[in-house]
């Protein structure tokens, strides 16, 4: 998938009684989420990559540069990694500026290229008003932003984030998430982001690695993994798919915006920016119903030509349907959860053309203007 451009990880061994056998690849930029329940091995994988934990069978490379090959293992201090933990752990006797300076000056002294500049990090994370404060005078979200800045100023080639929002309350999480989005869109390096909160993953991640009991059970682009009925997240009660959507126009008279996703246009409430602004939306499987014919009259605004690509019928009462948007089904994939009675009663089957009625969707985030035409979804 990534060749020499991204990262490749393979770790096998035991940590106490825990058995790890995890292999995956990730792209050279953007956020890759390591997702799974507590105790599935997410943090252990990060520690192996950082060199804090070694496995007898291990291989790790970044951009073609091998950091571990079996017993040959580069020590932690020689790995250009920035590590952000759940707790910020700032130096309490140093101001914010001096906390940031600590890693920055040390990295430059050791010959780092200095690709991440102090002023750029301060602006990116919005911490200029905090520079003269002491850590004890910072909120939880502010402390974590400073910790992220300190990790970046150590001039890493890879940023590891181990549940950085887990210790924060809802208000602090909402405060810091826009800055993490900005990091995702700006940093010229890969980020591995550990979480067991699917809402964080859907808002931030481009790719996802699913872990269960020390094994990788699925990996790939976020929306592709979410729409795979073989994956456990597709069978969760709140299953859904996060999609990128581009603003086409706004109807001021009715307070509605039209968004383009791959293969369809969606009408949503609110003014979501000018044409070309890119957002993330989430369509829940429970908010999608199916019809064989387009309803003549309906309060549902989004009735989209679609095609059934596959169905998971393992549950005796519910069917998870994978839909491809567009008349030929070659657009974005979404999920629908319908009753077995409806599936049988309508005579539904893979390959069949249907209309997907989307009763609602959630706006996850806004990402600003589209940076390149190649990233624009087809409408």
N, C-alpha and C positions, 0 to 999 in steps of 0.2 A: 504493500500500500504506500509506504513512505520512501522506500529506497534508502539512499544515503542522506536525504534531506531532513528527515525527522528523527524520532527516537525509536529504539527497539529494545524491549525488555523481556528477559526470560529468567525467572528465578524458581528454583525448586529446592526444598529442604524443610527442616523442622526448626521451630522456635518453641522450645519446651515441648508441649504436647500438640502444638498447632502445626499442621502440615500445609505448606504453601507450594503450589504448582501453578504459577501465573505467567502467561506469555501474552504480550500485546505490542502493537505499534501505535504511534501517534504522530500527527503532523508537526511540521516545523514551526508553526505559529498557531495562535489561538489557545483556547482553554479546552483541555481534555479532562473530563470528570471521571474520577474513580468512584463508582457508586455501588452501594450495597448496604446491608444491615450492619449494625455494630458487631465487631468480631469477625468480619469476613476477610480481613487481611489488607485493607486499604492502607492503613498507616505502616504496616510491615513492608509493603511494596515501596512506599516513599523512603523509608529508612534504608532499604537495600539500594535504592538509586543514589541516595546521599552518601552511601558507604558507611552508615552507622550500624548496619546489620549486614552480615555476609552470609551467603548461602553456598554450600559446596558445589552445587550446580547452578551457575549463574552466568548470564551474559547481558551486558548493557552497552549500548552505543548511542551516541548523539551526533547527528550530522556525519556519520561514517567514522567517528572517533570512538574507539573502544575504551570504555572505562573498566570493564570487568570481562574476563574470559576465563571461566573456571576459577582456579586458585590464584591466577594473576589478577590482582584487584588494586586499583588506584586508591590510595588512602583518602579519607574524607577531606583533609585540608588541601588536597590537590584537585578537588572536583569543583568546577565553577558553578555552584548551586546556591540559590537563595532559598532559605527555608522559613516559612511563616507558620507558626504554631497557633493552637487555639488561644493561648494566652500571649499577650504582646511581649511580656518580659523585657521591658525597656530598662535601661540603667537608671535607677531612681535618683542618683546623684548628678546626673547630667541633664541639661536642658534638651528640648527637642532637637535644636540645631546640632548640639554636640553628640546626641545619639545618632543622628544622621551622618555627621562627619566621621564618626568612629569607623564605620565600615567603609566609607568612601575613601578616606585617606589611607586606610590600611590596604585596600585593594590597589590603589594607584601606586603605593610604595612597593607592592609585590609585583608590579609590572603589568597590571591589568590594562586593557586598551582604553578604558574610560568611555565606552560607548553610551553609557547611561549617565547623563549629566545631572548635577545637583539641582540646578534651577528647573530643569525639565521635570524632575520627579516631584519637586515641591509644587509646581503648577499642576501637574497631572493629578496629584492626590489632594489638591486644595489645602495644603497645610502651612502656607506662608503665615497666616495669622497665629499659628501655634508655635513658631520657631523659638520664641523666648520663654515659653512656658515650661514648667516642670511636669514630669509624667503624672504626678499625683493630682494635678489640676486638670487632667484630660478626662473626657468621657470615654466609655468603652470603645465606641466607634472611632474616636480620635486616636486613641492609643493604637488601635489595630492599623489605622492608616499610616501612622508613623512607623510601626513595625514593618509594614509592607515597603515603605520608602527605604528603610534601613536595609532590608533584604535586596532591593533593587540596586542600591548604591554600592553594594559589594561587587557589582559588575558580573552578575551571573550570566550563564548561557542557558540556564534552565531555572524556572521558578517553581518551587514545590509549596503547596498551600494545604495544610492539614486541618480541615474544618475550621477555617479562620473566623467563621461567624457563630460557631457553636456556643460560645460563652456570652453572646450579646443578646439583649432583649430585642423585641420586635422593632421598636423605634430605632435602635442603633443599627440593626440590620438594614432597615430601609434607608438609613443615612449613608451607609457605606456601599451599598450595591451599585449605585450609579458610578462610583469611582472604580469598582471592579470591572464594570462594563467598559469604562474608558481604557483601563489597562488591557483588556482583551483586544480592543480595537487598535491599540497603539503599539504595544510591546513587540519588538522584532525577535521574539523568542517563544518557545512553547511553555505553557503553564499546565502543571498537573494539579488538579483541584479535587481534594478528598471531601466527600459529603455523603450523608444519608438522607438529605432533604431534597426531594425531587423538584420542589419549586425553585430552589437555588440553581440546580443543574439546568432546568429548562430556561431560566433567565440568562445564565452566563455561558454555558458550555456550547462548543461547536461539535465536539465528539464526546463519546461516552464509552467507558469500559465497565461492564457489569461484573461484579465479583460476588461469589457465594462460596462460603466455606473454603477459602483459599484458592479457588479456581476461577478463571475467567470464563463466563458463560455466554458472553456476547460483547461485541465491540464494533464501533463504526460511527458514522455521522449520527448525531442525536436523533433527528427526525426519522431516519431509516430504522434505527434500533427500536424507537418507540412504536413504530408501525409494524413491527414484526410480531405476529401472534404467537410465535414460538418462545418469545422472551417473557419472563415473569412479570415485567412492568406492564405489559399489555393486558394482563389479567387482574391487575389491581383494581379495586373499586373506583378509584379516581383516575383511571388510565386515560391518556389523551396524547396528542401530538403537538409539539411546538413548531411553528412555521415562521419563516421570514415573510413579511408582507410589506409591499411598497405603496405609499399613498399615491393615488391617482388624482383624486379631486375631493372637494368638500361641498356639501349641499347646505348652505347656511340657513335656508328656509326651514329645513327639517332637522338641522343639527346632526347630520350624518356624514360620514366619510366613506369613500370607496377605496378599498385596498386591493392590490393585485398579489395573488400568490400563484405558484406554478399551476397553470391550467384553469384558473377561475378568478372571478372578482367577488369580493365580499363587502357587504354594507355593514358598517358598525357605527354606534353612537359616538358623537364627540368630534371636535376639531383636532386632528392628530398631526397637524403640520402641513406644510406646503407639498406640492407634487414632488415626488422623489425621495421623501423622508422614509427611512426604513425602520420598521418596528418588528417585534416578535409578538406573535399571538399564540394562544393555546386553544385548541378545539378539543373538548372533552368527549370521550366516546359516548357518554350517557346523554350528551346534548345533540346527537345526530340520529335522525330517524330516516327511514327509507320509504320511497314510493315508486311504484311502477310507472305512473303517469304524473306529469306535472300538475299540481293542484291548481284548479281554476281560480279559486279565491282562498287566500290564506293570510294570516297576520305574520307568518314567518317570511322575512325578507330574503333570506339566503336559501334558495332552492337550486341546487347545482347539478347539472348533468354529470354523471359519474359512472364508473363501471366496477363491479365486484371483482377484485383480484384474487382473494382467497378468503377462507373462513375457518375459524377454529370452533369445532362443534363438540369438543370434549365434555363440556358441561351439559348435563341433561336438560337444563332449563334455559340457558343463555347461549347465544352465538356471538362471537367476536368477529366482526366483518372488517376486512381491509378493503378500502375503497381507493381507487385512483381517480382524481378529479379530471374533468373533461370528458367529452363524448367517447373518446377511445381509452380513457383511463390512464393516459400517459402523463398526467400532471402530478401534483403533490399527493402523497398518501395520507389518509386520515382513517380513524377507526370509528366504528359504530357498534354499540352493544344493544342487541335486540333479543326479544324472547324467542325461544325455539318455536313457539306457536306461530309467531309472525313469520319466521323463516320458512316453516313448512306451509303455512297458509297461503303465502304469496308465491310459493314455488321458487324461491330464490336459489341461485347457484353461481359459482365462480364463472366469470366471463359475461355475466348478464349486465345489461345497461339499466341503470336506475337513476332516480333523483335523490340526492342527499339533502335533507332538510336540516339546516344547522340552526338550532334554537338559541344558541348563545355562544360566546367565546370570551376569553380573558385576554386583556392586553398585558403582556409581560413586561415590555420595556420599549424604549425608543432608542435608536442608534444613530440618529442624525442623517445627514445626506449620504447617499450611496457613493462610495469612493471609486467604484469602477463599474463599467457597463457589464462586464462579465459576471458581476454579482447580482444583477437585477433579475428577479424572478420573471418568467414569462407570464404574460397576462392573457 
